[in-house]
Amino acid sequence: MDNVTDARVVKGLGYGLDEEAVKIAKTWKFKPATQGNKPVPLSLMAVVSFRLNE
């Protein structure tokens, strides 16, 4: 399993949430995409939601 290496914010919210989303995304684990049993680059867009608790 590999970690995300290049996470970027497409539409930022500010208030430190953008940095937090990148930090969390870089902890995600995934099985690399392969072609002919060799890893290949893959690009993916994911939505990160925040829940603010009182």
PQR file of N, CA, C, O and H, with PARSE charges and radii, in Angstrom:
ATOM      1  N   MET A   1       0.842  -1.179   0.000 -0.4000 1.5000
ATOM      2  CA  MET A   1       0.000   0.000   0.000 -0.0000 2.0000
ATOM      3  C   MET A   1       0.889   1.245   0.000  0.5500 1.7000
ATOM      4  O   MET A   1       1.943   1.281   0.636 -0.5500 1.4000
ATOM      5  N   ASP A   2       0.439   2.244  -0.722 -0.4000 1.5000
ATOM      6  CA  ASP A   2       1.172   3.507  -0.822 -0.0000 2.0000
ATOM      7  C   ASP A   2       0.363   4.644  -0.206  0.5500 1.7000
ATOM      8  O   ASP A   2      -0.837   4.515   0.035 -0.5500 1.4000
ATOM      9  H   ASP A   2      -0.416   2.215  -1.239  0.4000 1.0000
ATOM     10  N   ASN A   3       1.040   5.747   0.041 -0.4000 1.5000
ATOM     11  CA  ASN A   3       0.377   6.963   0.519 -0.0000 2.0000
ATOM     12  C   ASN A   3       0.216   7.941  -0.627  0.5500 1.7000
ATOM     13  O   ASN A   3       0.936   7.870  -1.622 -0.5500 1.4000
ATOM     14  H   ASN A   3       2.015   5.852  -0.155  0.4000 1.0000
ATOM     15  N   VAL A   4      -0.732   8.855  -0.483 -0.4000 1.5000
ATOM     16  CA  VAL A   4      -0.888   9.962  -1.411 -0.0000 2.0000
ATOM     17  C   VAL A   4       0.367  10.825  -1.307  0.5500 1.7000
ATOM     18  O   VAL A   4       0.830  11.111  -0.202 -0.5500 1.4000
ATOM     19  H   VAL A   4      -1.317   8.912   0.325  0.4000 1.0000
ATOM     20  N   THR A   5       0.921  11.243  -2.443 -0.4000 1.5000
ATOM     21  CA  THR A   5       2.151  12.032  -2.407 -0.0000 2.0000
ATOM     22  C   THR A   5       1.946  13.483  -2.842  0.5500 1.7000
ATOM     23  O   THR A   5       2.703  14.361  -2.428 -0.5500 1.4000
ATOM     24  H   THR A   5       0.545  11.011  -3.340  0.4000 1.0000
ATOM     25  N   ASP A   6       0.946  13.742  -3.661 -0.4000 1.5000
ATOM     26  CA  ASP A   6       0.740  15.093  -4.173 -0.0000 2.0000
ATOM     27  C   ASP A   6      -0.724  15.467  -4.019  0.5500 1.7000
ATOM     28  O   ASP A   6      -1.532  15.193  -4.907 -0.5500 1.4000
ATOM     29  H   ASP A   6       0.331  13.029  -3.997  0.4000 1.0000
ATOM     30  N   ALA A   7      -1.069  16.081  -2.913 -0.4000 1.5000
ATOM     31  CA  ALA A   7      -2.457  16.497  -2.656 -0.0000 2.0000
ATOM     32  C   ALA A   7      -2.546  18.008  -2.794  0.5500 1.7000
ATOM     33  O   ALA A   7      -1.702  18.737  -2.274 -0.5500 1.4000
ATOM     34  H   ALA A   7      -0.412  16.303  -2.192  0.4000 1.0000
ATOM     35  N   ARG A   8      -3.570  18.475  -3.495 -0.4000 1.5000
ATOM     36  CA  ARG A   8      -3.771  19.909  -3.697 -0.0000 2.0000
ATOM     37  C   ARG A   8      -5.232  20.261  -3.494  0.5500 1.7000
ATOM     38  O   ARG A   8      -6.115  19.431  -3.711 -0.5500 1.4000
ATOM     39  H   ARG A   8      -4.256  17.882  -3.918  0.4000 1.0000
ATOM     40  N   VAL A   9      -5.485  21.487  -3.081 -0.4000 1.5000
ATOM     41  CA  VAL A   9      -6.842  21.998  -2.900 -0.0000 2.0000
ATOM     42  C   VAL A   9      -7.258  22.681  -4.200  0.5500 1.7000
ATOM     43  O   VAL A   9      -6.535  23.527  -4.725 -0.5500 1.4000
ATOM     44  H   VAL A   9      -4.768  22.162  -2.905  0.4000 1.0000
ATOM     45  N   VAL A  10      -8.438  22.304  -4.717 -0.4000 1.5000
ATOM     46  CA  VAL A  10      -8.946  22.899  -5.944 -0.0000 2.0000
ATOM     47  C   VAL A  10      -9.787  24.131  -5.633  0.5500 1.7000
ATOM     48  O   VAL A  10      -9.646  25.173  -6.272 -0.5500 1.4000
ATOM     49  H   VAL A  10      -9.026  21.616  -4.291  0.4000 1.0000
ATOM     50  N   LYS A  11     -10.655  23.997  -4.650 -0.4000 1.5000
ATOM     51  CA  LYS A  11     -11.510  25.119  -4.245 -0.0000 2.0000
ATOM     52  C   LYS A  11     -11.401  25.249  -2.726  0.5500 1.7000
ATOM     53  O   LYS A  11     -12.003  24.471  -1.986 -0.5500 1.4000
ATOM     54  H   LYS A  11     -10.769  23.150  -4.130  0.4000 1.0000
ATOM     55  N   GLY A  12     -10.644  26.217  -2.278 -0.4000 1.5000
ATOM     56  CA  GLY A  12     -10.351  26.355  -0.860 -0.0000 2.0000
ATOM     57  C   GLY A  12     -11.458  27.003  -0.046  0.5500 1.7000
ATOM     58  O   GLY A  12     -12.284  27.755  -0.565 -0.5500 1.4000
ATOM     59  H   GLY A  12     -10.155  26.848  -2.879  0.4000 1.0000
ATOM     60  N   LEU A  13     -11.450  26.688   1.254 -0.4000 1.5000
ATOM     61  CA  LEU A  13     -12.391  27.269   2.203 -0.0000 2.0000
ATOM     62  C   LEU A  13     -11.728  28.291   3.117  0.5500 1.7000
ATOM     63  O   LEU A  13     -12.400  29.153   3.684 -0.5500 1.4000
ATOM     64  H   LEU A  13     -10.779  26.077   1.675  0.4000 1.0000
ATOM     65  N   GLY A  14     -10.400  28.192   3.259 -0.4000 1.5000
ATOM     66  CA  GLY A  14      -9.704  29.077   4.181 -0.0000 2.0000
ATOM     67  C   GLY A  14      -9.833  28.591   5.616  0.5500 1.7000
ATOM     68  O   GLY A  14     -10.196  27.439   5.855 -0.5500 1.4000
ATOM     69  H   GLY A  14      -9.855  27.492   2.798  0.4000 1.0000
ATOM     70  N   TYR A  15      -9.537  29.463   6.570 -0.4000 1.5000
ATOM     71  CA  TYR A  15      -9.647  29.178   8.004 -0.0000 2.0000
ATOM     72  C   TYR A  15      -8.816  27.973   8.442  0.5500 1.7000
ATOM     73  O   TYR A  15      -9.124  27.349   9.457 -0.5500 1.4000
ATOM     74  H   TYR A  15      -9.242  30.398   6.376  0.4000 1.0000
ATOM     75  N   GLY A  16      -7.762  27.639   7.684 -0.4000 1.5000
ATOM     76  CA  GLY A  16      -6.907  26.503   8.025 -0.0000 2.0000
ATOM     77  C   GLY A  16      -7.452  25.160   7.557  0.5500 1.7000
ATOM     78  O   GLY A  16      -6.793  24.134   7.725 -0.5500 1.4000
ATOM     79  H   GLY A  16      -7.512  28.146   6.859  0.4000 1.0000
ATOM     80  N   LEU A  17      -8.654  25.155   6.970 -0.4000 1.5000
ATOM     81  CA  LEU A  17      -9.268  23.900   6.537 -0.0000 2.0000
ATOM     82  C   LEU A  17      -8.581  23.315   5.310  0.5500 1.7000
ATOM     83  O   LEU A  17      -8.513  22.095   5.165 -0.5500 1.4000
ATOM     84  H   LEU A  17      -9.189  25.988   6.834  0.4000 1.0000
ATOM     85  N   ASP A  18      -8.073  24.165   4.429 -0.4000 1.5000
ATOM     86  CA  ASP A  18      -7.383  23.687   3.228 -0.0000 2.0000
ATOM     87  C   ASP A  18      -6.147  22.877   3.613  0.5500 1.7000
ATOM     88  O   ASP A  18      -5.922  21.780   3.102 -0.5500 1.4000
ATOM     89  H   ASP A  18      -8.129  25.157   4.547  0.4000 1.0000
ATOM     90  N   GLU A  19      -5.361  23.432   4.513 -0.4000 1.5000
ATOM     91  CA  GLU A  19      -4.136  22.745   4.969 -0.0000 2.0000
ATOM     92  C   GLU A  19      -4.486  21.439   5.673  0.5500 1.7000
ATOM     93  O   GLU A  19      -3.789  20.437   5.515 -0.5500 1.4000
ATOM     94  H   GLU A  19      -5.544  24.323   4.928  0.4000 1.0000
ATOM     95  N   GLU A  20      -5.551  21.453   6.439 -0.4000 1.5000
ATOM     96  CA  GLU A  20      -5.983  20.257   7.163 -0.0000 2.0000
ATOM     97  C   GLU A  20      -6.436  19.169   6.185  0.5500 1.7000
ATOM     98  O   GLU A  20      -6.144  17.991   6.394 -0.5500 1.4000
ATOM     99  H   GLU A  20      -6.117  22.267   6.568  0.4000 1.0000
ATOM    100  N   ALA A  21      -7.142  19.551   5.127 -0.4000 1.5000
ATOM    101  CA  ALA A  21      -7.589  18.588   4.122 -0.0000 2.0000
ATOM    102  C   ALA A  21      -6.393  17.940   3.428  0.5500 1.7000
ATOM    103  O   ALA A  21      -6.391  16.729   3.208 -0.5500 1.4000
ATOM    104  H   ALA A  21      -7.379  20.508   4.958  0.4000 1.0000
ATOM    105  N   VAL A  22      -5.379  18.729   3.082 -0.4000 1.5000
ATOM    106  CA  VAL A  22      -4.169  18.190   2.447 -0.0000 2.0000
ATOM    107  C   VAL A  22      -3.455  17.253   3.410  0.5500 1.7000
ATOM    108  O   VAL A  22      -3.009  16.176   3.016 -0.5500 1.4000
ATOM    109  H   VAL A  22      -5.380  19.713   3.261  0.4000 1.0000
ATOM    110  N   LYS A  23      -3.345  17.657   4.668 -0.4000 1.5000
ATOM    111  CA  LYS A  23      -2.677  16.831   5.684 -0.0000 2.0000
ATOM    112  C   LYS A  23      -3.374  15.475   5.822  0.5500 1.7000
ATOM    113  O   LYS A  23      -2.712  14.439   5.887 -0.5500 1.4000
ATOM    114  H   LYS A  23      -3.707  18.532   4.989  0.4000 1.0000
ATOM    115  N   ILE A  24      -4.690  15.481   5.867 -0.4000 1.5000
ATOM    116  CA  ILE A  24      -5.456  14.243   6.003 -0.0000 2.0000
ATOM    117  C   ILE A  24      -5.322  13.387   4.744  0.5500 1.7000
ATOM    118  O   ILE A  24      -5.119  12.177   4.838 -0.5500 1.4000
ATOM    119  H   ILE A  24      -5.228  16.322   5.814  0.4000 1.0000
ATOM    120  N   ALA A  25      -5.435  14.010   3.564 -0.4000 1.5000
ATOM    121  CA  ALA A  25      -5.339  13.252   2.307 -0.0000 2.0000
ATOM    122  C   ALA A  25      -4.003  12.526   2.196  0.5500 1.7000
ATOM    123  O   ALA A  25      -3.945  11.423   1.655 -0.5500 1.4000
ATOM    124  H   ALA A  25      -5.600  14.993   3.488  0.4000 1.0000
ATOM    125  N   LYS A  26      -2.945  13.122   2.694 -0.4000 1.5000
ATOM    126  CA  LYS A  26      -1.624  12.493   2.614 -0.0000 2.0000
ATOM    127  C   LYS A  26      -1.486  11.286   3.534  0.5500 1.7000
ATOM    128  O   LYS A  26      -0.491  10.566   3.441 -0.5500 1.4000
ATOM    129  H   LYS A  26      -2.992  14.019   3.134  0.4000 1.0000
ATOM    130  N   THR A  27      -2.447  11.042   4.414 -0.4000 1.5000
ATOM    131  CA  THR A  27      -2.418   9.858   5.270 -0.0000 2.0000
ATOM    132  C   THR A  27      -3.172   8.686   4.634  0.5500 1.7000
ATOM    133  O   THR A  27      -3.057   7.551   5.097 -0.5500 1.4000
ATOM    134  H   THR A  27      -3.255  11.626   4.489  0.4000 1.0000
ATOM    135  N   TRP A  28      -3.943   8.956   3.576 -0.4000 1.5000
ATOM    136  CA  TRP A  28      -4.728   7.902   2.927 -0.0000 2.0000
ATOM    137  C   TRP A  28      -3.806   6.868   2.302  0.5500 1.7000
ATOM    138  O   TRP A  28      -2.755   7.208   1.759 -0.5500 1.4000
ATOM    139  H   TRP A  28      -4.037   9.878   3.200  0.4000 1.0000
ATOM    140  N   LYS A  29      -4.203   5.615   2.382 -0.4000 1.5000
ATOM    141  CA  LYS A  29      -3.466   4.498   1.785 -0.0000 2.0000
ATOM    142  C   LYS A  29      -4.240   4.006   0.563  0.5500 1.7000
ATOM    143  O   LYS A  29      -5.470   4.034   0.545 -0.5500 1.4000
ATOM    144  H   LYS A  29      -5.057   5.339   2.823  0.4000 1.0000
ATOM    145  N   PHE A  30      -3.510   3.556  -0.454 -0.4000 1.5000
ATOM    146  CA  PHE A  30      -4.164   3.023  -1.638 -0.0000 2.0000
ATOM    147  C   PHE A  30      -3.273   1.976  -2.293  0.5500 1.7000
ATOM    148  O   PHE A  30      -2.060   1.945  -2.087 -0.5500 1.4000
ATOM    149  H   PHE A  30      -2.510   3.533  -0.439  0.4000 1.0000
ATOM    150  N   LYS A  31      -3.898   1.134  -3.076 -0.4000 1.5000
ATOM    151  CA  LYS A  31      -3.161   0.159  -3.872 -0.0000 2.0000
ATOM    152  C   LYS A  31      -2.910   0.813  -5.223  0.5500 1.7000
ATOM    153  O   LYS A  31      -3.864   1.206  -5.894 -0.5500 1.4000
ATOM    154  H   LYS A  31      -4.884   1.159  -3.244  0.4000 1.0000
ATOM    155  N   PRO A  32      -1.649   0.942  -5.640 -0.5600 1.5000
ATOM    156  CA  PRO A  32      -1.339   1.648  -6.877  0.2800 2.0000
ATOM    157  C   PRO A  32      -2.013   1.030  -8.104  0.5500 1.7000
ATOM    158  O   PRO A  32      -2.170  -0.188  -8.194 -0.5500 1.4000
ATOM    159  N   ALA A  33      -2.409   1.891  -9.045 -0.4000 1.5000
ATOM    160  CA  ALA A  33      -2.906   1.417 -10.327 -0.0000 2.0000
ATOM    161  C   ALA A  33      -1.745   0.741 -11.053  0.5500 1.7000
ATOM    162  O   ALA A  33      -0.602   1.184 -10.944 -0.5500 1.4000
ATOM    163  H   ALA A  33      -2.282   2.880  -8.972  0.4000 1.0000
ATOM    164  N   THR A  34      -2.031  -0.312 -11.783 -0.4000 1.5000
ATOM    165  CA  THR A  34      -0.964  -1.025 -12.482 -0.0000 2.0000
ATOM    166  C   THR A  34      -1.348  -1.273 -13.937  0.5500 1.7000
ATOM    167  O   THR A  34      -2.523  -1.318 -14.300 -0.5500 1.4000
ATOM    168  H   THR A  34      -2.960  -0.672 -11.872  0.4000 1.0000
ATOM    169  N   GLN A  35      -0.326  -1.429 -14.737 -0.4000 1.5000
ATOM    170  CA  GLN A  35      -0.483  -1.830 -16.124 -0.0000 2.0000
ATOM    171  C   GLN A  35       0.650  -2.796 -16.405  0.5500 1.7000
ATOM    172  O   GLN A  35       1.825  -2.439 -16.312 -0.5500 1.4000
ATOM    173  H   GLN A  35       0.628  -1.392 -14.442  0.4000 1.0000
ATOM    174  N   GLY A  36       0.290  -4.020 -16.750 -0.4000 1.5000
ATOM    175  CA  GLY A  36       1.322  -5.034 -16.953 -0.0000 2.0000
ATOM    176  C   GLY A  36       2.093  -5.314 -15.677  0.5500 1.7000
ATOM    177  O   GLY A  36       3.302  -5.541 -15.724 -0.5500 1.4000
ATOM    178  H   GLY A  36      -0.664  -4.310 -16.826  0.4000 1.0000
ATOM    179  N   ASN A  37       1.413  -5.301 -14.537 -0.4000 1.5000
ATOM    180  CA  ASN A  37       1.996  -5.537 -13.206 -0.0000 2.0000
ATOM    181  C   ASN A  37       3.013  -4.482 -12.777  0.5500 1.7000
ATOM    182  O   ASN A  37       3.781  -4.712 -11.843 -0.5500 1.4000
ATOM    183  H   ASN A  37       0.431  -5.117 -14.499  0.4000 1.0000
ATOM    184  N   LYS A  38       3.029  -3.323 -13.449 -0.4000 1.5000
ATOM    185  CA  LYS A  38       3.905  -2.224 -13.050 -0.0000 2.0000
ATOM    186  C   LYS A  38       3.058  -1.032 -12.628  0.5500 1.7000
ATOM    187  O   LYS A  38       2.073  -0.712 -13.294 -0.5500 1.4000
ATOM    188  H   LYS A  38       2.405  -3.135 -14.208  0.4000 1.0000
ATOM    189  N   PRO A  39       3.429  -0.359 -11.518 -0.5600 1.5000
ATOM    190  CA  PRO A  39       2.664   0.823 -11.076  0.2800 2.0000
ATOM    191  C   PRO A  39       2.680   1.925 -12.140  0.5500 1.7000
ATOM    192  O   PRO A  39       3.695   2.152 -12.800 -0.5500 1.4000
ATOM    193  N   VAL A  40       1.545   2.602 -12.295 -0.4000 1.5000
ATOM    194  CA  VAL A  40       1.435   3.722 -13.232 -0.0000 2.0000
ATOM    195  C   VAL A  40       0.859   4.925 -12.497  0.5500 1.7000
ATOM    196  O   VAL A  40       0.114   4.758 -11.532 -0.5500 1.4000
ATOM    197  H   VAL A  40       0.721   2.418 -11.760  0.4000 1.0000
ATOM    198  N   PRO A  41       1.197   6.145 -12.943 -0.5600 1.5000
ATOM    199  CA  PRO A  41       0.651   7.345 -12.302  0.2800 2.0000
ATOM    200  C   PRO A  41      -0.874   7.393 -12.436  0.5500 1.7000
ATOM    201  O   PRO A  41      -1.437   6.948 -13.436 -0.5500 1.4000
ATOM    202  N   LEU A  42      -1.518   7.933 -11.422 -0.4000 1.5000
ATOM    203  CA  LEU A  42      -2.967   8.054 -11.416 -0.0000 2.0000
ATOM    204  C   LEU A  42      -3.341   9.374 -10.780  0.5500 1.7000
ATOM    205  O   LEU A  42      -2.750   9.785  -9.781 -0.5500 1.4000
ATOM    206  H   LEU A  42      -1.061   8.294 -10.610  0.4000 1.0000
ATOM    207  N   SER A  43      -4.316  10.029 -11.356 -0.4000 1.5000
ATOM    208  CA  SER A  43      -4.821  11.279 -10.805 -0.0000 2.0000
ATOM    209  C   SER A  43      -6.260  11.054 -10.372  0.5500 1.7000
ATOM    210  O   SER A  43      -7.027  10.399 -11.077 -0.5500 1.4000
ATOM    211  H   SER A  43      -4.796   9.695 -12.167  0.4000 1.0000
ATOM    212  N   LEU A  44      -6.630  11.594  -9.217 -0.4000 1.5000
ATOM    213  CA  LEU A  44      -7.957  11.382  -8.650 -0.0000 2.0000
ATOM    214  C   LEU A  44      -8.403  12.640  -7.936  0.5500 1.7000
ATOM    215  O   LEU A  44      -7.603  13.293  -7.267 -0.5500 1.4000
ATOM    216  H   LEU A  44      -6.007  12.126  -8.644  0.4000 1.0000
ATOM    217  N   MET A  45      -9.663  12.982  -8.070 -0.4000 1.5000
ATOM    218  CA  MET A  45     -10.210  14.122  -7.340 -0.0000 2.0000
ATOM    219  C   MET A  45     -11.156  13.571  -6.269  0.5500 1.7000
ATOM    220  O   MET A  45     -12.041  12.768  -6.565 -0.5500 1.4000
ATOM    221  H   MET A  45     -10.313  12.451  -8.614  0.4000 1.0000
ATOM    222  N   ALA A  46     -10.960  14.009  -5.030 -0.4000 1.5000
ATOM    223  CA  ALA A  46     -11.800  13.563  -3.921 -0.0000 2.0000
ATOM    224  C   ALA A  46     -12.343  14.781  -3.171  0.5500 1.7000
ATOM    225  O   ALA A  46     -11.677  15.811  -3.064 -0.5500 1.4000
ATOM    226  H   ALA A  46     -10.241  14.661  -4.790  0.4000 1.0000
ATOM    227  N   VAL A  47     -13.546  14.641  -2.665 -0.4000 1.5000
ATOM    228  CA  VAL A  47     -14.168  15.705  -1.877 -0.0000 2.0000
ATOM    229  C   VAL A  47     -13.921  15.412  -0.403  0.5500 1.7000
ATOM    230  O   VAL A  47     -14.161  14.298   0.064 -0.5500 1.4000
ATOM    231  H   VAL A  47     -14.086  13.805  -2.752  0.4000 1.0000
ATOM    232  N   VAL A  48     -13.444  16.410   0.325 -0.4000 1.5000
ATOM    233  CA  VAL A  48     -13.234  16.277   1.773 -0.0000 2.0000
ATOM    234  C   VAL A  48     -14.256  17.176   2.447  0.5500 1.7000
ATOM    235  O   VAL A  48     -14.312  18.378   2.184 -0.5500 1.4000
ATOM    236  H   VAL A  48     -13.249  17.315  -0.054  0.4000 1.0000
ATOM    237  N   SER A  49     -15.064  16.583   3.321 -0.4000 1.5000
ATOM    238  CA  SER A  49     -16.094  17.343   4.043 -0.0000 2.0000
ATOM    239  C   SER A  49     -15.686  17.506   5.489  0.5500 1.7000
ATOM    240  O   SER A  49     -15.038  16.632   6.065 -0.5500 1.4000
ATOM    241  H   SER A  49     -15.019  15.607   3.535  0.4000 1.0000
ATOM    242  N   PHE A  50     -16.066  18.630   6.075 -0.4000 1.5000
ATOM    243  CA  PHE A  50     -15.788  18.897   7.481 -0.0000 2.0000
ATOM    244  C   PHE A  50     -17.097  19.029   8.220  0.5500 1.7000
ATOM    245  O   PHE A  50     -18.063  19.595   7.709 -0.5500 1.4000
ATOM    246  H   PHE A  50     -16.592  19.340   5.607  0.4000 1.0000
ATOM    247  N   ARG A  51     -17.119  18.501   9.424 -0.4000 1.5000
ATOM    248  CA  ARG A  51     -18.273  18.639  10.295 -0.0000 2.0000
ATOM    249  C   ARG A  51     -17.810  19.441  11.512  0.5500 1.7000
ATOM    250  O   ARG A  51     -16.903  19.020  12.229 -0.5500 1.4000
ATOM    251  H   ARG A  51     -16.334  18.041   9.839  0.4000 1.0000
ATOM    252  N   LEU A  52     -18.425  20.574  11.736 -0.4000 1.5000
ATOM    253  CA  LEU A  52     -18.059  21.411  12.873 -0.0000 2.0000
ATOM    254  C   LEU A  52     -18.958  21.065  14.056  0.5500 1.7000
ATOM    255  O   LEU A  52     -20.180  21.202  13.992 -0.5500 1.4000
ATOM    256  H   LEU A  52     -19.162  20.915  11.153  0.4000 1.0000
ATOM    257  N   ASN A  53     -18.330  20.617  15.125 -0.4000 1.5000
ATOM    258  CA  ASN A  53     -19.074  20.267  16.349 -0.0000 2.0000
ATOM    259  C   ASN A  53     -19.090  21.440  17.306  0.5500 1.7000
ATOM    260  O   ASN A  53     -18.137  22.216  17.380 -0.5500 1.4000
ATOM    261  H   ASN A  53     -17.337  20.506  15.177  0.4000 1.0000
ATOM    262  N   GLU A  54     -20.168  21.555  18.025 -0.4000 1.5000
ATOM    263  CA  GLU A  54     -20.283  22.643  19.017 -0.0000 2.0000
ATOM    264  C   GLU A  54     -19.584  22.273  20.295  0.5500 1.7000
ATOM    265  O   GLU A  54     -19.573  23.059  21.242 -0.5500 1.4000
ATOM    266  H   GLU A  54     -20.942  20.924  17.964  0.4000 1.0000
TER
END
